């Protein structure tokens, strides 16, 4: 089972200098009480790879994978 994160945890991780800044995408679409799973994307910057937060209740579709450039 994948590890899940709350929106508050995602926001904290997204601004922690240990991990980098603004490397988690789609946080704004996670509800305050929802849990999310982080998935790697095919996008990166000089600071590292980008990840996308998807609600844990969602099932990934081919459209999601294409939208977020997932492998």
C-alpha positions in Angstrom: 0.0 0.0 0.0 1.2 3.5 -0.9 1.9 6.0 1.8 -0.7 8.7 2.1 -0.3 12.3 3.2 -2.7 15.0 4.4 -2.9 18.4 2.7 -1.1 20.0 5.7 1.8 17.5 5.4 2.0 18.1 1.6 2.2 21.9 2.1 4.9 21.4 4.8 7.0 19.1 2.6 6.5 21.5 -0.4 8.3 24.3 1.4 10.9 22.3 3.4 14.5 23.1 2.2 15.4 19.4 2.8 13.2 18.4 -0.1 13.2 21.6 -2.2 10.5 24.1 -2.9 7.3 23.7 -5.0 8.1 20.1 -6.2 4.6 18.8 -5.4 1.9 19.6 -7.9 -1.9 19.6 -7.6 -2.0 20.3 -3.8 -4.8 22.8 -4.4 -7.1 20.0 -5.5 -6.7 18.0 -2.3 -9.4 18.6 0.3 -8.5 19.6 3.8 -9.6 16.2 5.2 -8.5 14.1 2.2 -5.5 11.9 2.0 -3.3 11.9 -1.1 -0.7 9.7 -2.7 2.4 11.2 -4.3 3.2 9.9 -7.8 6.4 10.8 -9.7 6.0 12.7 -13.0 8.4 12.7 -16.0 9.1 16.4 -15.3 12.1 17.7 -13.5 14.1 20.9 -12.9 17.6 21.5 -11.7 16.3 21.0 -8.2 14.9 17.5 -8.9 11.9 15.5 -10.0 8.3 16.8 -9.7 5.6 14.8 -8.0 1.8 15.0 -8.3 -0.5 14.6 -5.3 -3.6 12.6 -6.2 -6.4 11.9 -3.8 -6.0 8.4 -2.4 -9.6 7.5 -3.3 -9.0 8.2 -7.0 -8.1 5.5 -9.5 -5.4 6.6 -11.9 -6.6 6.6 -15.5 -4.7 6.8 -18.8 -5.9 10.4 -19.0 -4.4 11.2 -15.6 -1.1 9.6 -16.6 -1.0 11.7 -19.8 -2.0 14.9 -18.1 0.7 14.6 -15.4 3.3 13.0 -17.7 3.5 9.8 -15.7 5.2 6.7 -16.9 
